[in-house]
Amino acid sequence: MKLKVRVVHYRHDCWYADIDDADDRQPDDPFWYADCRTQAEAIALACTELAALEAGDVPPCRLSETRVNAA
């Protein structure tokens, strides 16, 4: 699976980062996301999570699947 990191600046003080399948054209159900205060924080968190996903430490699971399992 090819994963991608997306970092987006929104509002004046917030950055959003997510990890999703590189072929997914609808970024509405990523594998991971975080709201951050700085671009550097968003990139660092996303890279750490991406490394864990690629190492197999954390099995890839979409957020909707996590919510179903947690209920």
N, CA, C and O atoms as a GROMACS GRO file, in nm:
protein
  284
    1MET      N    1   0.084  -0.117   0.000
    1MET     CA    2   0.000   0.000   0.000
    1MET      C    3   0.089   0.124   0.000
    1MET      O    4   0.186   0.131   0.076
    2LYS      N    5   0.057   0.220  -0.085
    2LYS     CA    6   0.130   0.346  -0.088
    2LYS      C    7   0.053   0.447  -0.002
    2LYS      O    8  -0.065   0.472  -0.026
    3LEU      N    9   0.120   0.503   0.095
    3LEU     CA   10   0.058   0.601   0.183
    3LEU      C   11   0.113   0.740   0.152
    3LEU      O   12   0.225   0.753   0.103
    4LYS      N   13   0.036   0.842   0.181
    4LYS     CA   14   0.081   0.980   0.162
    4LYS      C   15   0.047   1.061   0.286
    4LYS      O   16  -0.050   1.032   0.357
    5VAL      N   17   0.127   1.162   0.309
    5VAL     CA   18   0.102   1.258   0.417
    5VAL      C   19   0.054   1.387   0.353
    5VAL      O   20   0.110   1.433   0.254
    6ARG      N   21  -0.050   1.444   0.412
    6ARG     CA   22  -0.102   1.573   0.364
    6ARG      C   23  -0.100   1.668   0.484
    6ARG      O   24  -0.151   1.635   0.591
    7VAL      N   25  -0.042   1.786   0.464
    7VAL     CA   26  -0.038   1.888   0.569
    7VAL      C   27  -0.103   2.014   0.512
    7VAL      O   28  -0.063   2.064   0.407
    8VAL      N   29  -0.205   2.064   0.583
    8VAL     CA   30  -0.284   2.176   0.533
    8VAL      C   31  -0.292   2.284   0.640
    8VAL      O   32  -0.314   2.255   0.757
    9HIS      N   33  -0.273   2.408   0.598
    9HIS     CA   34  -0.288   2.523   0.688
    9HIS      C   35  -0.432   2.572   0.681
    9HIS      O   36  -0.483   2.601   0.573
   10TYR      N   37  -0.498   2.580   0.795
   10TYR     CA   38  -0.634   2.633   0.798
   10TYR      C   39  -0.647   2.725   0.918
   10TYR      O   40  -0.577   2.709   1.018
   11ARG      N   41  -0.734   2.820   0.908
   11ARG     CA   42  -0.743   2.929   1.005
   11ARG      C   43  -0.606   2.994   1.018
   11ARG      O   44  -0.514   2.959   0.944
   12HIS      N   45  -0.590   3.085   1.107
   12HIS     CA   46  -0.462   3.154   1.119
   12HIS      C   47  -0.363   3.083   1.211
   12HIS      O   48  -0.244   3.113   1.209
   13ASP      N   49  -0.412   2.989   1.292
   13ASP     CA   50  -0.325   2.928   1.393
   13ASP      C   51  -0.329   2.776   1.395
   13ASP      O   52  -0.287   2.715   1.493
   14CYS      N   53  -0.380   2.715   1.289
   14CYS     CA   54  -0.396   2.570   1.292
   14CYS      C   55  -0.340   2.503   1.167
   14CYS      O   56  -0.350   2.555   1.056
   15TRP      N   57  -0.282   2.388   1.188
   15TRP     CA   58  -0.234   2.301   1.081
   15TRP      C   59  -0.298   2.165   1.100
   15TRP      O   60  -0.314   2.118   1.212
   16TYR      N   61  -0.334   2.103   0.991
   16TYR     CA   62  -0.396   1.971   0.991
   16TYR      C   63  -0.306   1.877   0.914
   16TYR      O   64  -0.256   1.913   0.807
   17ALA      N   65  -0.284   1.758   0.966
   17ALA     CA   66  -0.205   1.657   0.896
   17ALA      C   67  -0.284   1.527   0.893
   17ALA      O   68  -0.350   1.491   0.991
   18ASP      N   69  -0.276   1.456   0.782
   18ASP     CA   70  -0.336   1.324   0.777
   18ASP      C   71  -0.252   1.230   0.694
   18ASP      O   72  -0.167   1.272   0.615
   19ILE      N   73  -0.278   1.101   0.712
   19ILE     CA   74  -0.213   0.996   0.634
   19ILE      C   75  -0.324   0.917   0.567
   19ILE      O   76  -0.419   0.873   0.632
   20ASP      N   77  -0.310   0.899   0.436
   20ASP     CA   78  -0.413   0.830   0.360
   20ASP      C   79  -0.348   0.749   0.249
   20ASP      O   80  -0.229   0.762   0.222
   21ASP      N   81  -0.427   0.666   0.186
   21ASP     CA   82  -0.382   0.589   0.071
   21ASP      C   83  -0.353   0.686  -0.043
   21ASP      O   84  -0.435   0.774  -0.071
   22ALA      N   85  -0.241   0.672  -0.108
   22ALA     CA   86  -0.202   0.765  -0.214
   22ALA      C   87  -0.300   0.765  -0.330
   22ALA      O   88  -0.309   0.864  -0.403
   23ASP      N   89  -0.373   0.657  -0.349
   23ASP     CA   90  -0.468   0.647  -0.459
   23ASP      C   91  -0.610   0.689  -0.420
   23ASP      O   92  -0.699   0.690  -0.505
   24ASP      N   93  -0.632   0.724  -0.295
   24ASP     CA   94  -0.766   0.763  -0.248
   24ASP      C   95  -0.795   0.907  -0.288
   24ASP      O   96  -0.730   1.000  -0.239
   25ARG      N   97  -0.890   0.926  -0.376
   25ARG     CA   98  -0.924   1.061  -0.422
   25ARG      C   99  -1.018   1.132  -0.325
   25ARG      O  100  -1.036   1.253  -0.336
   26GLN      N  101  -1.078   1.061  -0.232
   26GLN     CA  102  -1.168   1.119  -0.132
   26GLN      C  103  -1.097   1.114   0.004
   26GLN      O  104  -1.097   1.009   0.068
   27PRO      N  105  -1.038   1.224   0.049
   27PRO     CA  106  -0.962   1.219   0.175
   27PRO      C  107  -1.051   1.235   0.298
   27PRO      O  108  -1.016   1.308   0.391
   28ASP      N  109  -1.165   1.167   0.299
   28ASP     CA  110  -1.260   1.184   0.409
   28ASP      C  111  -1.250   1.076   0.516
   28ASP      O  112  -1.317   1.084   0.619
   29ASP      N  113  -1.168   0.975   0.494
   29ASP     CA  114  -1.155   0.866   0.591
   29ASP      C  115  -1.010   0.819   0.596
   29ASP      O  116  -0.979   0.709   0.551
   30PRO      N  117  -0.920   0.903   0.649
   30PRO     CA  118  -0.778   0.868   0.650
   30PRO      C  119  -0.745   0.761   0.754
   30PRO      O  120  -0.831   0.721   0.833
   31PHE      N  121  -0.622   0.716   0.751
   31PHE     CA  122  -0.574   0.620   0.850
   31PHE      C  123  -0.536   0.689   0.981
   31PHE      O  124  -0.539   0.628   1.088
   32TRP      N  125  -0.500   0.818   0.972
   32TRP     CA  126  -0.455   0.892   1.090
   32TRP      C  127  -0.470   1.040   1.061
   32TRP      O  128  -0.459   1.082   0.946
   33TYR      N  129  -0.495   1.120   1.165
   33TYR     CA  130  -0.494   1.266   1.148
   33TYR      C  131  -0.460   1.333   1.280
   33TYR      O  132  -0.470   1.272   1.386
   34ALA      N  133  -0.421   1.459   1.271
   34ALA     CA  134  -0.392   1.538   1.391
   34ALA      C  135  -0.409   1.686   1.358
   34ALA      O  136  -0.377   1.731   1.248
   35ASP      N  137  -0.460   1.761   1.455
   35ASP     CA  138  -0.462   1.907   1.448
   35ASP      C  139  -0.341   1.956   1.525
   35ASP      O  140  -0.314   1.911   1.636
   36CYS      N  141  -0.268   2.049   1.466
   36CYS     CA  142  -0.142   2.096   1.525
   36CYS      C  143  -0.137   2.248   1.526
   36CYS      O  144  -0.212   2.314   1.455
   37ARG      N  145  -0.048   2.301   1.608
   37ARG     CA  146  -0.033   2.447   1.618
   37ARG      C  147   0.065   2.502   1.516
   37ARG      O  148   0.055   2.619   1.478
   38THR      N  149   0.161   2.419   1.472
   38THR     CA  150   0.261   2.467   1.376
   38THR      C  151   0.277   2.365   1.263
   38THR      O  152   0.243   2.247   1.276
   39GLN      N  153   0.331   2.414   1.153
   39GLN     CA  154   0.358   2.326   1.040
   39GLN      C  155   0.463   2.221   1.078
   39GLN      O  156   0.451   2.104   1.042
   40ALA      N  157   0.565   2.263   1.150
   40ALA     CA  158   0.671   2.171   1.192
   40ALA      C  159   0.616   2.059   1.279
   40ALA      O  160   0.653   1.943   1.263
   41GLU      N  161   0.527   2.093   1.371
   41GLU     CA  162   0.465   1.992   1.457
   41GLU      C  163   0.383   1.894   1.373
   41GLU      O  164   0.389   1.773   1.395
   42ALA      N  165   0.306   1.945   1.278
   42ALA     CA  166   0.224   1.859   1.192
   42ALA      C  167   0.310   1.763   1.112
   42ALA      O  168   0.279   1.644   1.102
   43ILE      N  169   0.418   1.814   1.055
   43ILE     CA  170   0.507   1.729   0.976
   43ILE      C  171   0.575   1.625   1.063
   43ILE      O  172   0.584   1.508   1.025
   44ALA      N  173   0.624   1.665   1.180
   44ALA     CA  174   0.692   1.572   1.270
   44ALA      C  175   0.599   1.461   1.317
   44ALA      O  176   0.636   1.343   1.315
   45LEU      N  177   0.479   1.496   1.358
   45LEU     CA  178   0.382   1.395   1.403
   45LEU      C  179   0.346   1.299   1.290
   45LEU      O  180   0.341   1.178   1.310
   46ALA      N  181   0.322   1.355   1.172
   46ALA     CA  182   0.285   1.271   1.058
   46ALA      C  183   0.398   1.177   1.020
   46ALA      O  184   0.374   1.060   0.989
   47CYS      N  185   0.520   1.225   1.020
   47CYS     CA  186   0.635   1.140   0.987
   47CYS      C  187   0.654   1.028   1.088
   47CYS      O  188   0.685   0.915   1.051
   48THR      N  189   0.635   1.059   1.214
   48THR     CA  190   0.645   0.956   1.320
   48THR      C  191   0.539   0.849   1.300
   48THR      O  192   0.569   0.730   1.309
   49GLU      N  193   0.418   0.891   1.274
   49GLU     CA  194   0.308   0.796   1.254
   49GLU      C  195   0.328   0.715   1.127
   49GLU      O  196   0.303   0.594   1.125
   50LEU      N  197   0.373   0.780   1.020
   50LEU     CA  198   0.398   0.711   0.893
   50LEU      C  199   0.507   0.605   0.912
   50LEU      O  200   0.495   0.494   0.859
   51ALA      N  201   0.611   0.638   0.985
   51ALA     CA  202   0.718   0.541   1.012
   51ALA      C  203   0.664   0.420   1.088
   51ALA      O  204   0.702   0.306   1.059
   52ALA      N  205   0.576   0.443   1.186
   52ALA     CA  206   0.517   0.333   1.262
   52ALA      C  207   0.429   0.246   1.172
   52ALA      O  208   0.431   0.124   1.183
   53LEU      N  209   0.352   0.309   1.084
   53LEU     CA  210   0.268   0.233   0.992
   53LEU      C  211   0.353   0.148   0.898
   53LEU      O  212   0.323   0.031   0.874
   54GLU      N  213   0.459   0.207   0.845
   54GLU     CA  214   0.544   0.135   0.751
   54GLU      C  215   0.625   0.024   0.819
   54GLU      O  216   0.657  -0.077   0.757
   55ALA      N  217   0.657   0.043   0.946
   55ALA     CA  218   0.732  -0.059   1.020
   55ALA      C  219   0.644  -0.174   1.063
   55ALA      O  220   0.693  -0.279   1.104
   56GLY      N  221   0.512  -0.155   1.053
   56GLY     CA  222   0.420  -0.260   1.094
   56GLY      C  223   0.389  -0.257   1.242
   56GLY      O  224   0.321  -0.346   1.293
   57ASP      N  225   0.437  -0.154   1.314
   57ASP     CA  226   0.409  -0.142   1.456
   57ASP      C  227   0.260  -0.118   1.481
   57ASP      O  228   0.204  -0.162   1.582
   58VAL      N  229   0.199  -0.048   1.389
   58VAL     CA  230   0.057  -0.015   1.399
   58VAL      C  231  -0.009  -0.063   1.270
   58VAL      O  232   0.027  -0.016   1.162
   59PRO      N  233  -0.105  -0.156   1.277
   59PRO     CA  234  -0.168  -0.200   1.153
   59PRO      C  235  -0.253  -0.088   1.094
   59PRO      O  236  -0.324  -0.019   1.167
   60PRO      N  237  -0.247  -0.067   0.960
   60PRO     CA  238  -0.328   0.038   0.900
   60PRO      C  239  -0.476   0.011   0.921
   60PRO      O  240  -0.525  -0.098   0.896
   61CYS      N  241  -0.545   0.112   0.968
   61CYS     CA  242  -0.688   0.101   0.995
   61CYS      C  243  -0.750   0.238   0.973
   61CYS      O  244  -0.705   0.336   1.032
   62ARG      N  245  -0.851   0.246   0.889
   62ARG     CA  246  -0.918   0.373   0.864
   62ARG      C  247  -0.989   0.421   0.991
   62ARG      O  248  -1.028   0.340   1.074
   63LEU      N  249  -1.004   0.551   1.004
   63LEU     CA  250  -1.069   0.606   1.123
   63LEU      C  251  -1.210   0.552   1.141
   63LEU      O  252  -1.251   0.527   1.255
   64SER      N  253  -1.284   0.534   1.033
   64SER     CA  254  -1.420   0.481   1.046
   64SER      C  255  -1.418   0.340   1.101
   64SER      O  256  -1.508   0.302   1.176
   65GLU      N  257  -1.317   0.261   1.066
   65GLU     CA  258  -1.305   0.126   1.119
   65GLU      C  259  -1.271   0.129   1.268
   65GLU      O  260  -1.319   0.046   1.344
   66THR      N  261  -1.190   0.225   1.308
   66THR     CA  262  -1.154   0.240   1.450
   66THR      C  263  -1.277   0.274   1.531
   66THR      O  264  -1.299   0.216   1.638
   67ARG      N  265  -1.359   0.367   1.482
   67ARG     CA  266  -1.478   0.408   1.554
   67ARG      C  267  -1.576   0.291   1.568
   67ARG      O  268  -1.639   0.275   1.673
   68VAL      N  269  -1.590   0.209   1.465
   68VAL     CA  270  -1.679   0.093   1.472
   68VAL      C  271  -1.630  -0.004   1.576
   68VAL      O  272  -1.709  -0.056   1.655
   69ASN      N  273  -1.499  -0.030   1.578
   69ASN     CA  274  -1.443  -0.123   1.675
   69ASN      C  275  -1.450  -0.071   1.817
   69ASN      O  276  -1.462  -0.149   1.911
   70ALA      N  277  -1.443   0.061   1.834
   70ALA     CA  278  -1.443   0.120   1.968
   70ALA      C  279  -1.584   0.124   2.027
   70ALA      O  280  -1.600   0.132   2.148
   71ALA      N  281  -1.686   0.117   1.942
   71ALA     CA  282  -1.825   0.128   1.991
   71ALA      C  283  -1.872   0.002   2.056
   71ALA      O  284  -1.986  -0.005   2.102
   0.00000   0.00000   0.00000
